[in-house]
Amino acid sequence: MMGMGFMGTGMILWWIVPVLLAVGFALPLKSATGSGRVSTEPGSRKPLEILQERYARGEIDRDEFLSRKKDLS
């Protein structure tokens, strides 16, 4: 009868341990990848940063960049 109790515990551990390991690996990865990335949430980026990104991507030319930068300052 004692063996049956250990088998039940073993089955529980068989499922819990991999789940805990997966969560343990996923949480540090989430925080590590999120620290250097620009957030895409509305209002989280500054207008000048958005303007600089648009200029870097070639969406606007130099004159438009300088004009809008002046407007933001």
HELIX and SHEET records of a PDB file:
HELIX    1   1 MET A    2  SER A   35  1                                  34    
HELIX    2   2 PRO A   47  ARG A   57  1                                  11    
HELIX    3   3 ARG A   62  LEU A   72  1                                  11    
END                                                                             
